[in-house]
Amino acid sequence: MPYGQWRTRVRLQAAMPLLAAGGTVAAVAARVGYASPSAFVAAFRRAVGVPPGAYFAPLEA
């Protein structure tokens, strides 16, 4: 795995519990090293398939 992919994966793995705990996208993006929330959302969408808001949205009954 190239270094860039590894770094992105590590950052997103670190972001998951922070987002699950209710952290804002902006705060989590800064905490895991992204220059902007939009860069973080783009990386998250590429890796997971949906943006963080959709991934952590409550399930509909």
Sequence and secondary structure as in RCSB ss.txt:
>XXXX:A:sequence
MPYGQWRTRVRLQAAMPLLAAGGTVAAVAARVGYASPSAFVAAFRRAVGVPPGAYFAPLEA
>XXXX:A:secstr
  HHHHHHHHHHHHHHHHHHTT  HHHHHHHTT SSHHHHHHHHHHHHSS HHHHTS    
